[in-house]
């Protein structure tokens, strides 16, 4: 696009605003909105009631308040001053009218605060507004106090509506028990700004409590929230979850609250939500509602226009590729219908809800993508939107909403957000940075497009984290806790194909070419069936995981040393899209591998002592474990963490509400099993119930520290877990499980494998260092290396090992091929003294023999002499191993 054309479009967008604004002032003011077909104002209670739509109106000159900061962006300071003077003199909030708390907050409170901030700036830099003395801030406090009674609920979730004059004590109010998630979770920016600008903390406190409650009510496994919630009980009334109508701005405010206020808690929450959305709601470029508690089940077959803000939010997140893809699909739907319908079907992109009320969300994302990429494609998108607005919605006195995008029939409606957002983003899209008097990098846009200054993070801030400096140092090392530039993002994402920026953007869009115009549903089906597995979730021992990555063109090769090699061949993928997903999976795996390598040397131990009822000697068993990339580091403790261990029930501990016998977890170390949720989720859940430590057992059968490299459990970039966690392979964890079964409550110690200790003692044969006589005990006590060894008193061995489970677990830990001659007598004695399995073997033992063929086979052959003469000395035992085992 030429420079002359860009300037022409910018001027045309400005003229569109002037036409709409002047029409409102001439034909509608002081009404809330302009009726562009009737050329008159819309007053609450005068015109025909339109239901919930009218809840945004309060006979408080809504459009003028909502449009204040757009005047500043256009540089019209003289009209800005006139508008402020009119609001101060003409507007009153003391009316017996029931209004939407949500709409009044984002449009009126937000408009007044943004107007106040910019009025102070204009006053400093120009001759205008020299008389201004915080009058708009005073009005914002007035309306803020009128909204506060809405928060008087047991949950802290606000009522959806409030009477401006009588609060909740109004016959017009009615009995309301439900509100949408957006309605409850879109208060924090405006209310925090109001508190910090006024020095009155109550507003921010109320908004924070509502946000906190919504966070607590999320589904803990999917990290999604529902659409409608009961304000008194906190129960979800509607559990459909997406990023569109009813939920949209809650997610937006999680991220923007961090940007504006600098509170890492909100960023942490957003990242958790975002991971769930990208795993369950995002289906390729589509965003399809699911059930929050059954996130694999689709809840709708259409997408609504409010979700068009999502690509813009992804730009702030730094996730450009899916932002470009989703925006491209929305653009194609817009081309197909000239406007983005209020809702459209996901299989053929036909109209589901036909109206188009001049919404801003699509232009908002277009603006942010252009800012991030500087790609002229988005200027062309804006030009087409501008042309449609001019051709189909312009009237003699304003712009009219489209009643039906198929017929282009107009509706006598021009919402305040058309001037406050739609035309603001359109003008900014065609503007260069130096053409705007404001430095927009110093502000955050609210969901209504109002400007709030980033300096608020340091104004009257009573919520500063004591660990803020430390957290910032940590976050700077993690992608999820930083806002990378587009250059950094593209550098990471295009490393495989070495494209320049412009070519890379075109490649992404080309993959979406003609997506919305295709008559068949192949593309839709292809995207919703794309395997979605994160590198941190992948297990080479899981056949389903192997099959999923195989579709991505990734081969899984098991090496002799127990390691796994992944090889990506894009030509082997079942489609181009799958090949691209495979490339990103490999990048994620490489990053995870680097983290794992850094952690592998920090091995852990899980030790416990079994009682011996016959003698004073005890059995000390130490299992080699892997560390966690989250929680307390055992290396920082002066002493090992010690406590009683209990099994979680259910064993995966993925949903805290479903965990039984919660009281028994308090003060204990909890044993869980891998699977169904992230490792850190398990830690969070048991920590919430008072656990002091966590042991996670692998869910892959027969995985062992003897043959596999140690595994380090990954986190999600957050630091809310403060208990230590240790990972055990299933073969090693089985010893612990069966010890608990046999002895009940036992105490375990979680510790690091200290320097100077040979880890092979744990990895290769945990139980092979057993001593049966005083001679062996003396040798142990005089060991110069002070190497930890387990001690078994053979006089009490049969009493100690009462169950076959524990017998075979200990036997299966022996590395028979590497047993030294001086220990052969002990091992031979141990095997001969254990009772042989016979035909009277119970069902449990039979099941056990199927799971542990090698050690049980060795045991049976040994005691029965089936491979030669009965065992009488070391030589015969060595011969048995050679002939029957090796």
N, C-alpha and C positions, 0 to 999 in steps of 0.2 A: 504494500500500500504506500502510495506516495505521501510525502509530508503535507502537500496541499490538501489531499483528500482527507487525511487524518484531522487536520485543523478544521476543515469544512464540517466534518462529522461532529467534532467537539462543539463547534458553534451551534450546530443544529440541535444537539442534545441540550445545550444551554437554553436555546430558544424554546424547546419543548417544555422545559421547566418553567420558564417565564410565562408561557401561554397557560399552563395548568395553574400556576400560582396566582397569576393575575385574575384568572377566571374565578378561582375560589374567593379571592378578596373582593371581587366585584359582585359576584352573584350569590355567594354563600355566607361569607363572614358575617356575624360571629358563630355561625352554625359549625358543627363538628366536621361535616364533609360537604363536598359539592355534589350535586346531582347533575351531571353534565348534559343529559338529554333534556331535562326540565329547566336547566339554567337557574337553579335555586339551591338553597341550602337544606341539608338534612338535619332536622332537630329531633332529639330523642323524645318520643311520646307524641310527636306531631304526625310524622309519616307512618305508613303501614309498618307494623312490627315485622322484622325479618328474623326473629328468633335470636339464637346465640350471636349472630353477626352484630346485632345492635348492642351487645354488651360492651363493645369497645367504645361506645359513645357515652358521653356524660354531660353534654351541653357545656363543654369547657373549651371550645374552639380548638378541637383536637388537631386538625390539619395544620394550623398555624404553629402550634407548639412542636409538632412532629417535624416541621420543615425548617426550623430555625437554623440548624447547622449546615443544611444544604445551601442556604443563602451565603454563608461564610465561605464554603468551598468554592462557590461561583464568584466570590469576591464582591458581592453586592452588600457592602457594609452599611450603606445608607438605609436600605430596606431592612436590613437586620436590626438596626437601631429602632426604626419605626415599629417593627414587629414586636420587639421586646417591650417597648413602651405601651403598645396595645394590650399585650398579655397582662402586664402589671396592672393596668387600669381597668380592663374589661373582664378578665377571667376570674371566676369564683368557683370554689369547689364545695361550697356549703349548700348542696342540693340534695333533695330527697329522691335520689336516683341510685338504682342498683347497677354497679358496673363490674366488669371482669377485673379481678385483681391482677392477673397476668398482663392483659392488654394495657391497663392503666399504668402499670409499672414500666413496661418496655417503651410505651409511646409517650406518656406524660412525664413520669419521673425521669426517664432517660432523656427526653427532649429538653426538659427544664435544666437538668444537670449539664448536659452538653452545651446548651445555650449559655449557661452561667460560666462555664470554663472558657468558652470562646469569647464571651463578652469581656472577661478580664483580659484576655490576650489582645483583643481588638482595642480595648481601652489603653493598653500599654503602647501599642504600635501605631495608632492612628488618632485622628482628632475626634473620632466618633466615641459615643458612650462615656464621655468624661463624667457624666452625672451618675453612672451606674454604681450601685452599692449593695450588691449581693441580693437584690430583690428576687431574682429567679431561684436562688438557693433557698430563700425563705419560703417561696411557694412550693418548692420540692419537699421541704420539711412538712409543710401543711398537708399536702396530699399523702406524703409518707405516713404521717401519724393517722390519717384516715384509713389507710390500708392495714395498719398494724393489728387491729382486732381480728382480722382474718386468720392470724396465726395462733389464736387461742384454741388450740385443739390438743388432745392428749398426745398426738404424734409429732406436733410441730409443723405438720403439713398444712398449708393455708387453705381456708375455704376458697372455692373458685370465684365467689362473688362477694361483694361488700356494698352496703349502703353508705354513700359518701357522707350523709348527715347523721345517720343513726347507727352506723356500724352493723352489728349482727342483730340489733334490736329493731327490726323492721318487719311489718306485715308483708312488705313486698319481697322480702328475702326468701321465704319458703324454707323447706327442710332439704338441705343438701348434704350428701354424705360422700360424694365422689368428686375427684378432680383428675385432670390428665397429668402425666409426668412432666410435660413441658410447663404446665401451669404452676406446678409446685417447685420445679427446679430451674426456673428462669428469673430469679430474683437477686442472685448474689452480686452481679456486676453493679446494678443500679443501687441496691441497698447498701453495699459496701462503700460505693462511691459517696453516697449520701452521708453515711456515718463518718467517713474520713474527711469529707469537705466541711461537715458541720461540727465534728467533734462529739457527736451523739452516738454511742456504740450500739444502741438497741436495734437499729435497723440491720446492721451486719450480723448481729447475734441471731436474730430471727431467721434471716436468710440462710445462715450457716447451719442452723439446726435442721431446717427443711432439707438442705442438701445432704447433711449427714444421715438423716433418716432414709432418704431415697437410696443412698449408698448401702446402708445396712439391709435394705429390703431387696437388693438385687438377688438374682439366682446365683448361688455360690459356685455352681459348676460351669454355667455358661457365661457368667458375668454380664448378663443382659437384664434389662428392666422391662416391666410391662407397660401397658398403655394407660390404664385407668386404675387409680388406687383409692381405697377407702380412707378418708382423712381422719377417721376416729380409730379404726382398728389396724390400719396399715396393711390390710389384706389386698391383694391384687384382684380387681374386679374384672379387668380384661388383661389377659396375659400375652397378647400379641406383641411382638417386639420387632422393631425396625429402626430406621433413622428418619422416618417421615413424620406425618401428622401425629401429634399427641406426645411425641418423645423428642423430636429433633433438637430443640434448643437446650434441652437438659444436657445432652452430650456436648453441645457447643459451649455451654457455660462451664463445664468441667475443665475444658482446655483453656478457655479465655480467662477463667478465674485465676489460673496459674499465671498467665501472661500479664494480667493487670495487677494482681495482688502479690505475686511472687511466692504463693503458698504451694509447696511441693506436694501436699496432700491431694490437691485437685489434679495435678498432673499425673500422679500415681493412679488415681481413680480413672482418669481418662484413658490411660494406657491399658488398664485392665479391661475397661469397656471396649476399647478399640480392638484389642486382641479377640474378644468374643464376637464383635461385629464382623471382623474380617474373616473369622473362622466359620460363622454360621449364617449371617445375614448377606454378606457379600458373595454373590455367585458370579464370578468373573466381573464384568462391568455392571451387572445388575445388582440391585439392592432389594431383596425380597423378604418381607416380614416372615418371622418364624414364631413358634411358641417358645417363650422364654424358658420354660421348664422341660420342653422337648424340642431343643433347638434344631434337630435334624428334620423336623416336620414343618413344612411350609404352611403359613397361616393365611396368605392371600395370593391371588393370581394377578395382582396389579401393583403398580408403583404410583405414588402420589407426587405432585409437583413440589411439595415442601421439602422433599429429600434432595432437591437440586442444590441445596446449600452445601451438601456433604463434600463434593470435590474441593470447594473452597476451604473447608475445614481441614481436609487432607493436605492441602498446600501448607497450612500452618503447622501441621503435624510433620511435614517433610516427606510425605509418601506420595510422590508425584505420579508414578506410573498408574496406579489405580484411579487417581484423580483425573488424569487425562482420559483414561478409558471410559469411565462413567460419564464424564462431561461430553465425550464424543457421542455416546448413545443418546443422551438428552438432546444434544444438538440435532441429531438425525430425526428424533421424534418431533422436535420443533420445526424442522424443515418439512416434514411430512404433513403437519397440520397448520403451519405458519405460526402457531403458538404452542407452548407447552400446555397440554390439557391438565386440568386439575388432577386427573388420574388417567392412566393408560395401562392396557394389558401387557403382560410381560412376554407372551408368546408371539403375538403379531403386532404389538404396539398400536392397537386400535384404541379409540376413545373409550374410556370407562366412565369418567365424569367429564362432561363436555365444556364446562365454563373455564374462563381464564380471567381472574380478577386483577390483571396487571401486576402479578407478583414479581418480586425482585430476586428470588433465590438463584435462578439460572444466570442472570447477569452478575450477581455477586460472585459466583464461582468463576465466571468468565473473566471478571476483573482480577481476581486473585491468581488465576492461572497465567494471565498475561504478565502480571507483576513478577511471577516466579520464573517464567520462561522467556519473556520478551519475544514470544512467537507471534508473528503478524496474523496467524490463523485466527487468533481470538479477536483481533480487530475486525476481521471479516465476519465473524460470528456476531459481534456487536452491531455491525452495519446492517445485517439482515434483520436483527431484532428491531432496530430503530426503524427500518423501512416498514416492517409489519405494523408497528405501533402507529406510524404516520398514516399508512394506507387504510387501516381497519378500525382504529380506535379514536382518532382525532375528531373532535366535534367543534361546533362554533364556540362553545364555552367550556373547553377542557378536554379530557380524555375519558372515554367510557370503557368499562370492563366488557369483555367478550362473553356473551351469554352462552354461545355454542360455537366452538372452534370449527365445526363442520360447515355451518352456514354463515359464520362471521356476524351473526346477529348481536347487536350491542345491548348492554344492560345499563340502566340509569344509576351508575355507581362509579365513584372514583375514591377508593380508599386512601387514607392519609399516607399509607406506606408507598404509594406511587411517587409522591414528591419526596418523601423522606428517604427512600431507598432506591427504587427502580431507576429513577432519572439521576440520582446521585451516582450510582455505580456506572450508569451509562456514560455520564460526563467524565468521570474519573478514568474510565477505560480508554478514552481517546485523549487524555491529558498527559503531558509530560510532567515529570516531578517538579521542574522549575516553574511550571505554569500554575501551580497551586501554592498559595501563600503559606499554607500550613505544612509543617513537616509531619506527614502522616505516619512516619516511623515512630513517632513519639506518642501515638494513640492506639487504642484498640477499638474496633467497631463492635458495638453491641449487636444483638440479634435484630434490632430495628435500625441498624446502620448509624447509630449515634456514636459520637466520639468521646471517649473517656481517656484521660492522660495517664501514661504509665507511671508518672511520679507518685500516683496514689499509693503505690506499694510502700512508700516510706512516710506517708502522712498519717498521723494518728493511728499507727499500726500497733495494736495490742496483741497481735497474733503471730508475731515473729517467732520462728522456731529457734530454740536454744542451740540446735545443731545445724543451723542454717549454713554456716561457713563450711562445715564438714560435708554436709549433703551436697552443696554446690560442687565441691571438689570431686565428689563421687559421681554426680550426675554428668559432669563434663566428659566422663569417659564412656558414657552409655548413650547410644543413639536415641533410646526412648526418652531420655531426660535432657534433651537438647533440641534446639530448633535449627537444624542445619539449613544452610543456604541451598538454593536450587543447584548451584554449581557443584556443591559437595554431594548432593543427592545423585545428580546425573553422573558424576565421576564414579560413584560406587555402582550405579545401576548399569552403565554402559561399558563396563570394563571388558566384557567378553567380545563385543562386536566393534569396539574402537570407533564408534560413530561420533560425528560432531553433534552439538546440541540440536540444531535444527533438523538434521536427518533422523536423529533418535526420536524426536517428537513425532515426525511424520511416520516413522515406522510403527509406532504405537497406534497412531490413528488409522494407518492403513490396515492394520489387523482388525480394526472395527469397521472397515469399509462396507457400506450398504447393509449394515447389521439390522437396522430398523425397517428397511424396505423389503426384506426377503419375505416371501410368502410362506415358506416352510418354517418349521420349528427346529431344524437341525442345530442351528447355532445356539439357540436357547438351551436345548438339551445338552449340547456339548459343554456349555459353561456350567450348568448346574450339576453336571456329573464329574467335573474335574476333581481328581483326588486332592484333598487338602490335608496335608500332614506337615507339621513343623519338624525341623531337624531335631529339636529337643525332645520330641515325642517318639521319634523313630527307634525301632528295635529290630535289629537284623534277625532276631530269633522269632519274630512274629511273622508268620506267612502272609497275613493280610497286608502288613506294612511293605513287605518285599514285593508283593503283587502291585501295590499302589505305585511304588516308585518305578517299577518296571514299565508301567504305562507312560511314565515321564521320560523314558529312555535311559534309566539308571539300572545298571547291573550290580548285583550284590555278590561279592566273591569272598568266601570264608578262607582265610589263610591258615596254615598249619599251626602258627603260634597263637591262634585264638582271635587274632584281629580280623577286622572286616574291611574289605576294600570296596569303594564305590566308584564306578566308572560311568560317566555320562556320555551317551551318544545320541545327539539330537535326532539323527536319522532313524533311530530305533523307537522313538516316541510315536504314539498313535496319531498325533496331530501336531501342527505347529504350536498351538496353544499349550499342549502338554509339554512339548520340548522346552518352551520358554519357562513354564512352571518348574521344570526339572533343573534348568540353569539357576533359578533363584534358590531352589532347594539346596543345590550343591554349594552355592555361595554361603548360605546360612550354615550348612554343615561344616564348611571350612572355618568359618568364624567360630562356631561352637567347638570345633576340634582344637583350635588354638587355645581357647579358654580351658578346655579339658587338659591339654598338655601342661599348661601352667599349674594346674591343680593336682596332677597325678602324683607328684612327689610328696604331697601332703597326706600320706596314708593315715588311716584311723584304725583304732582297735575297739572291739566290743568284748569286754572280758567279764566273766562271772565265775563264781565258786560254787560247786555243788557239795552239799554236806555228805559226810560219810558216817553212817550210824555205827560202824564196827570199830573204827580206830580213830585216832586223833588227826590222821592225815586227811586232807581234802583234795578235791579235784579242781584244779584251776584251768579254765579253758579260755583261750583268747582267739577271737575271730578277726581276720583282717578285713577292714572296711574302707570305703571310699568317702571322700569329703563332700561337702555341699558348697555351692557358690553363693549361699545365702545363710543368714542366721549367725549365731555366735561362733567364732572360731575357737575351737578347743585349744589351739596353740597359745591363745591369750590367757588361758586359765592357769592359775598357780598349781592347782590340783585337778586330777581327773574328775569329771562329773559322775557322781554316783547316785543311784536311786533304784527303787523297785521298778520293775518293768511290767506293763500290762498290754494285752492285745487290744487293738481297736476293734470295735464291733459296730458296723461292718468293717472288714479288715482294710478296705481302701481309704476310709476316713475322708471321703471327698465331699460330703455334705454334712456340715456340722449339725444341722437339725436332725439328721437321721442317726447320728451316733448314739448308741445306747449306753447306759450306766455312766453318764457324764461325770458324776461326782467322783467316781473311782479313778478318773484320769488326773484329777488335780494333785499336783505334787509328784507325779510319776513320770517315768520315761515310757513313751508309747511306741509299740511295735506295730507298724502298718505294712502294707504290701503295695508295690508299684502298680500303677494302672488306673484308668478312668479319669484322672486329673493330674495336674502338674505336681511335682514334688513339693514345691513351695506352698501349694494349696493345702496339702496334707499338714504341713508345718503350721500354717496359719490356723487351721481348724483345731488342732490339738493344743496349740498355744492359747487359743481363745478359751479353752476349757481348763487351763491351768497346768498343762504339761510342762516339764522342765527339760525335756529332750525328746528326740525322735530317732527311731531306727526304721529304715525303709528296706524291706526285703524285695529282691527282684522277683518278678512274676514269670520269668522265663525258666522253665524247668531245667534243672541240672546245670545252670550257669554256675561257674566256680572261679574263685580267685586263683586256683591252681593253674588254670589254663587260659584265663582271659585277662587282658590289661584292666587295671582298676578303673572304676567308673566314678566320675565326679558329677553329682546332681546339679543341674542347672536351675537358675531362678528366673525371674522375669524383670530384673533390673530394679526392684524395689528393696527397701531395707526395713520393712515393718516386722520381719521375723527376728526375734532375739534369742531363740533357743537353738542349741546345736543340733545338727542332724548328721547321721551316718548311714551309708548305703552298704548293704550286704548282698552278695550274690546268693541265689536260692540254695545252692548246695551248702554254703556256710550258714545261711540263716536257718536251715532245717535243724541244725543242731540246737540253735537257740529256741526255736519253736517247740521241739520235742522235750527240751529240758524244762520248759515252762509247763508242758503237759504233764511231765512226770513229777516235778517238784513243786508245782504251784507258783507261789510268789517267790521270785529270786531277785537278788540285787545285781545290777550290772554296772560296769564302769565304762564310760566313753572317754577315750584318750587318743592322743596322737601316737604314731609309731616314731619313737624318739631316734635321733641320730645315733649310729653305732650299733643298732639292732638289725640283724639280718632279716629282712622282710620275708625271705624264702621260708623261714621257720613257720610263718603263718600261711603263706601262699601255697606251699607245696604239700606240707603234711602237718596240719594243725595238731594232730593227736599223736604223732609218731615219737615225740619226746616224752615217753611215759617211763616211769621208774618204778620197779616192783620190789626192790630190796633196799636195805639200809646202805648197801654199797653204792647203789645208784644215787640215793639221796645225798650221801656224802660227796659224790662226784658233782652233783648239781650245786651243792652249797659252796664248793671250792672252785666253781667255774670262773676263770679269770675274766671272761667276757660278760659275766653276769647276765647271760642270755635267759629270757623268761622261758620256763619249761613247765609243762603240766605234770603233776605228780599223782600217780594212781597207786594206792595201797592194794596189792593183789589180794590181801586177806579179806578185804571188804569189797572187792570188785563186783562180785555177784550180787551182793546186797545193794550196791549203788546202782548198777545197771539193771534195774528190774524189768524194763521193757525192751523188746526187740528193737523198737524204734531207735532208742538212744544207742544201743549196742551197734547197730548197723551204721548209724550216722558217724560214730567214732571210727569204726572200721573203714568206712568209705573215705575218711580223711587221710588214711595212710597212703603214702606213696611207696608201695612195696618194692618197686625197682631200685629205690635209692636208700633203702634201710641199711645201715651199717651193721657189720658183723657183731659188734659189741651190744647191739640191741636186738639181735635176732632171737636170743633166748627169751627176752621179755615178750616180744610179739608172739612167739610160738606158744609161750605159756598162756598168754591172754586168750589166744584162739582156742587152745585145748580146753581151757577152763569154762569157756562159754558153752551153754547147752546147745547141742546141734538142733537144727530145725528138723522136724519129723513130719509124718503124715498128719499128725494132730495139729499142724500149724493152723492158727485161726485165720479168719477172713482178712483181718487187718494185716497180718503178716504176709498173706498171699498177695494182697494189693501192693504191699511194700516191696515184695520180691520183684514184681513187675517193674517197679520204678527204679530199682537199684540192682540190676542184674549182675553187674561185675562184682561188687563187694560181697553180695550174698552168695554168688556162685563160688567165689574164692573161699568163703567161709564153709560152705557145704562140702566142697571138695576136700578142704583141709581136714575137717573133723571126720569125714567118712573114709578118707584115704582112697578116694576114687581115682586119683591120678598116680597111684603108686603106694608105697608102704606108709603106714601111719607115721606121723611126725614124732621123731624121738630126739633129734638133735638139730643143730644149726644147719648142718650140711643137707639133711633131708628137707628142711624147710626151704633152703635156697633152691634145691632141686625142684621142689614143688612150684615155686614161683616161676622158675624158668620154663617148666614143662606145661603148666596149667594157666599161667597168667601172661607171661611175657610173650 
